[in-house]
Amino acid sequence: MKNEAPLQNLADFDNKSLLIVDDDNPFRERLARAMEKKGFEVIQAEGVKKRYRFSQS
């Protein structure tokens, strides 16, 4: 398997919506703020059950 370079330019994304699922609230909040500063619309879920409910709506 070939190693790929890490993503360098977040502006290359066409769809700037991001769902962050993590039960570590401080980490999730920091990541969400960082991604919002990059222009992403961020939706957060505490864990898999809440993510599942979100995906069903």
Rosetta blueprint (number, residue, H / E / L):
1 M L
2 K L
3 N L
4 E L
5 A L
6 P L
7 L L
8 Q L
9 N L
10 L H
11 A H
12 D H
13 F L
14 D L
15 N L
16 K L
17 S E
18 L E
19 L E
20 I E
21 V E
22 D L
23 D L
24 D L
25 N H
26 P H
27 F H
28 R H
29 E H
30 R H
31 L H
32 A H
33 R H
34 A H
35 M H
36 E H
37 K H
38 K L
39 G L
40 F L
41 E E
42 V E
43 I E
44 Q E
45 A E
46 E L
47 G L
48 V H
49 K H
50 K H
51 R H
52 Y H
53 R H
54 F H
55 S H
56 Q H
57 S L
